[in-house]
Amino acid sequence: RLGNEALKVVDEFCYLGSKITSDGRSKEDIKCRMAMGRKAFLKKRNLLTSNINLNVRKSFLKAFVWSVALYG
């Protein structure tokens, strides 16, 4: 209870953009973020595997793929 209101028990909920299950784990959220990162990589694959300077490609990877995988 919270004050006079009864709280509903749920199997999962979203908190700050992350899915949390009733056992406190976030395995499904991690799987989802990994899939989103892979999808982002595949969209930019030609750019990230081209003959562009390695440091530039790393910057692109961080901007286009890591940001999606880490923040959704």
Summary of the structure (lengths in Angstrom):
residues: 72
radius of gyration: 18.2
end to end distance: 32.2
largest distance: 63.9
contacts: 152
relative contact order: 0.13
helix: 54%
strand: 14%
